[in-house]
């Protein structure tokens, strides 16, 4: 399972503009993976502002993610230049 697969499925299951969300459990079930490995992908997508986690734990793709997927680029590389604490990685 790739991060792009997770992002694509997240975008299909949610709507950023209407703030429609899904649960990690539902997404994991759809993708046929365990929640823990999915959470790692979601954390990375959140760090790149491609996913958003609501206060209740539900998730959705961001508008940026939807626009990126709409480009239908064959290959996209996204680099998070800041770590989780906000400092630039060396």
N, C-alpha and C positions, 0 to 999 in steps of 0.2 A: 504494500500500500504506500503510495507516494503522498506527499503533502498536497500536491496539485489535485489528486483524486479526492482527498478530504475537502479541499476548498471547493472543488466543483460540486460535490454532493451537498456541502453546507449551503452553497448558493442556490442549489435546486430546491432545498428543503425550507429555505427562509426567504424573506424579502426585507432588504435593508430600508428601503423608503417607507414601507408600512410598519417597520420594526417587528416583523413576524419572526419568531424564534423557533428553535427546536431544542430538544434535550440531548445531552451527550449520549445517554442510553439509546435513544431512538436512532441517532446518527450511527452509533456503533453497531446496532442491530442491522441497519440498512447496509453498512459496509462489511458486515461479517467479521468484525474485529473486537478485541477486548477494549473496554473503556480506558484503561491505563495508557495503552499505546496511542489511542486517539487523543487523549488529553495532552500528551506531549506535542502532537501536531497542532492542536488548537492553541496551546500556549505559544508556540512559535508563530502561528498566524496572527495572534493577538499582538505579539511583539512587533510585527511588521504592519500593524493596523489593517489587516485583512479580515479579521474576525473580531467580534465583540462579545464579551460575556456579561450578561445582565446580572443584577443583584441576586436574582433567584437561582442563578446557575445555568439558565438557558443560554443558548448561543445563537449567533446569526452572522452571516457574512456582512461585511461593510459595503458601502456604495463603491468604495475604491476597488474592493475585490470583484464586485460584479462588473465594473468597468474593465478591469484587467482581463477577466475571463471573456468579456465581449470582444476583445481585440483578437481572440483566437490565434494568438501567437504560438508558433510551434514549440518554442522553448523560452521560458522566462526564468531569470535568476533574480531573486530578491535577497538583498543583504541587509541585515539589521546591524547598523553600526554602533548601536548602544546596547549595553547589557541590561539585564532586568533592573539593576539599580540606577539606570540612567547614565552611567559613565560610559565613555567611549571605550570600546575594546581595544586592546593593544594589538 
